[in-house]
Amino acid sequence: MANNKLRRQNGILAGVCGGLGAFYGIPAFWFRLLFLILLVPGGLPGLAPYVVLWLVIPRKRRNE
């Protein structure tokens, strides 16, 4: 059964992309690529939303 709650998981750095991928049902690779592309023009367009999501999205509980 799919758990459609937004939780940080499958993390390389903080689990933001893994959580977004699980929530939307697409591979986390695409979110990682999106944030990487947003980092190219100077860092802030990709870094700021990532940090905000890192602070807002709750961690995945160990028993979930």
Rosetta constraint file for C-alpha pairs under 8 A:
AtomPair CA 3 CA 23 HARMONIC 7.88 0.50
AtomPair CA 4 CA 22 HARMONIC 7.42 0.50
AtomPair CA 4 CA 23 HARMONIC 5.29 0.50
AtomPair CA 4 CA 24 HARMONIC 7.94 0.50
AtomPair CA 5 CA 23 HARMONIC 6.34 0.50
AtomPair CA 6 CA 19 HARMONIC 6.00 0.50
AtomPair CA 6 CA 20 HARMONIC 6.71 0.50
AtomPair CA 6 CA 22 HARMONIC 7.67 0.50
AtomPair CA 6 CA 23 HARMONIC 5.44 0.50
AtomPair CA 6 CA 57 HARMONIC 6.77 0.50
AtomPair CA 6 CA 58 HARMONIC 7.57 0.50
AtomPair CA 7 CA 16 HARMONIC 7.91 0.50
AtomPair CA 7 CA 19 HARMONIC 5.07 0.50
AtomPair CA 7 CA 20 HARMONIC 7.69 0.50
AtomPair CA 7 CA 23 HARMONIC 7.79 0.50
AtomPair CA 7 CA 57 HARMONIC 5.95 0.50
AtomPair CA 7 CA 58 HARMONIC 5.41 0.50
AtomPair CA 7 CA 59 HARMONIC 5.46 0.50
AtomPair CA 7 CA 60 HARMONIC 5.11 0.50
AtomPair CA 8 CA 14 HARMONIC 7.16 0.50
AtomPair CA 8 CA 15 HARMONIC 4.58 0.50
AtomPair CA 8 CA 16 HARMONIC 5.16 0.50
AtomPair CA 8 CA 17 HARMONIC 7.67 0.50
AtomPair CA 8 CA 18 HARMONIC 6.44 0.50
AtomPair CA 8 CA 19 HARMONIC 4.36 0.50
AtomPair CA 8 CA 20 HARMONIC 7.61 0.50
AtomPair CA 8 CA 54 HARMONIC 7.90 0.50
AtomPair CA 8 CA 57 HARMONIC 6.30 0.50
AtomPair CA 8 CA 58 HARMONIC 6.19 0.50
AtomPair CA 8 CA 59 HARMONIC 4.84 0.50
AtomPair CA 8 CA 60 HARMONIC 5.50 0.50
AtomPair CA 9 CA 14 HARMONIC 7.87 0.50
AtomPair CA 9 CA 15 HARMONIC 4.57 0.50
AtomPair CA 9 CA 16 HARMONIC 6.95 0.50
AtomPair CA 9 CA 17 HARMONIC 8.00 0.50
AtomPair CA 9 CA 18 HARMONIC 5.20 0.50
AtomPair CA 9 CA 19 HARMONIC 5.02 0.50
AtomPair CA 9 CA 59 HARMONIC 7.07 0.50
AtomPair CA 9 CA 60 HARMONIC 5.93 0.50
AtomPair CA 10 CA 15 HARMONIC 5.49 0.50
AtomPair CA 10 CA 18 HARMONIC 4.93 0.50
AtomPair CA 10 CA 19 HARMONIC 7.11 0.50
AtomPair CA 11 CA 15 HARMONIC 3.36 0.50
AtomPair CA 11 CA 16 HARMONIC 6.82 0.50
AtomPair CA 11 CA 17 HARMONIC 7.23 0.50
AtomPair CA 11 CA 18 HARMONIC 5.82 0.50
AtomPair CA 14 CA 54 HARMONIC 6.65 0.50
AtomPair CA 15 CA 19 HARMONIC 6.01 0.50
AtomPair CA 15 CA 54 HARMONIC 7.84 0.50
AtomPair CA 16 CA 20 HARMONIC 6.19 0.50
AtomPair CA 16 CA 50 HARMONIC 7.27 0.50
AtomPair CA 16 CA 53 HARMONIC 6.68 0.50
AtomPair CA 16 CA 54 HARMONIC 5.97 0.50
AtomPair CA 16 CA 57 HARMONIC 7.48 0.50
AtomPair CA 17 CA 21 HARMONIC 5.96 0.50
AtomPair CA 17 CA 28 HARMONIC 5.27 0.50
AtomPair CA 17 CA 29 HARMONIC 7.67 0.50
AtomPair CA 17 CA 31 HARMONIC 5.39 0.50
AtomPair CA 17 CA 32 HARMONIC 5.93 0.50
AtomPair CA 18 CA 22 HARMONIC 6.15 0.50
AtomPair CA 18 CA 27 HARMONIC 7.80 0.50
AtomPair CA 18 CA 28 HARMONIC 4.92 0.50
AtomPair CA 19 CA 23 HARMONIC 6.06 0.50
AtomPair CA 19 CA 28 HARMONIC 7.73 0.50
AtomPair CA 20 CA 24 HARMONIC 6.10 0.50
AtomPair CA 20 CA 28 HARMONIC 6.98 0.50
AtomPair CA 20 CA 31 HARMONIC 7.38 0.50
AtomPair CA 21 CA 25 HARMONIC 5.62 0.50
AtomPair CA 21 CA 26 HARMONIC 4.96 0.50
AtomPair CA 21 CA 27 HARMONIC 5.25 0.50
AtomPair CA 21 CA 28 HARMONIC 4.45 0.50
AtomPair CA 21 CA 30 HARMONIC 7.97 0.50
AtomPair CA 21 CA 31 HARMONIC 6.96 0.50
AtomPair CA 22 CA 26 HARMONIC 6.59 0.50
AtomPair CA 22 CA 27 HARMONIC 7.39 0.50
AtomPair CA 22 CA 28 HARMONIC 7.40 0.50
AtomPair CA 26 CA 30 HARMONIC 7.65 0.50
AtomPair CA 27 CA 31 HARMONIC 7.73 0.50
AtomPair CA 28 CA 32 HARMONIC 6.24 0.50
AtomPair CA 29 CA 33 HARMONIC 6.06 0.50
AtomPair CA 30 CA 34 HARMONIC 6.12 0.50
AtomPair CA 31 CA 35 HARMONIC 6.23 0.50
AtomPair CA 32 CA 36 HARMONIC 6.11 0.50
AtomPair CA 33 CA 37 HARMONIC 6.11 0.50
AtomPair CA 34 CA 38 HARMONIC 6.21 0.50
AtomPair CA 35 CA 39 HARMONIC 6.21 0.50
AtomPair CA 35 CA 46 HARMONIC 5.11 0.50
AtomPair CA 35 CA 47 HARMONIC 7.57 0.50
AtomPair CA 35 CA 50 HARMONIC 7.48 0.50
AtomPair CA 36 CA 40 HARMONIC 6.75 0.50
AtomPair CA 36 CA 46 HARMONIC 6.91 0.50
AtomPair CA 37 CA 41 HARMONIC 7.97 0.50
AtomPair CA 37 CA 46 HARMONIC 7.52 0.50
AtomPair CA 38 CA 43 HARMONIC 6.96 0.50
AtomPair CA 38 CA 44 HARMONIC 7.95 0.50
AtomPair CA 38 CA 45 HARMONIC 5.46 0.50
AtomPair CA 38 CA 46 HARMONIC 4.31 0.50
AtomPair CA 38 CA 47 HARMONIC 7.88 0.50
AtomPair CA 39 CA 43 HARMONIC 4.05 0.50
AtomPair CA 39 CA 44 HARMONIC 6.61 0.50
AtomPair CA 39 CA 45 HARMONIC 6.18 0.50
AtomPair CA 39 CA 46 HARMONIC 4.55 0.50
AtomPair CA 39 CA 47 HARMONIC 6.53 0.50
AtomPair CA 41 CA 45 HARMONIC 7.45 0.50
AtomPair CA 43 CA 47 HARMONIC 5.75 0.50
AtomPair CA 44 CA 48 HARMONIC 5.52 0.50
AtomPair CA 45 CA 49 HARMONIC 7.11 0.50
AtomPair CA 46 CA 50 HARMONIC 6.38 0.50
AtomPair CA 47 CA 51 HARMONIC 6.14 0.50
AtomPair CA 48 CA 52 HARMONIC 6.24 0.50
AtomPair CA 49 CA 53 HARMONIC 6.07 0.50
AtomPair CA 50 CA 54 HARMONIC 6.03 0.50
AtomPair CA 51 CA 55 HARMONIC 6.30 0.50
AtomPair CA 52 CA 56 HARMONIC 6.14 0.50
AtomPair CA 53 CA 57 HARMONIC 5.62 0.50
AtomPair CA 60 CA 64 HARMONIC 6.98 0.50
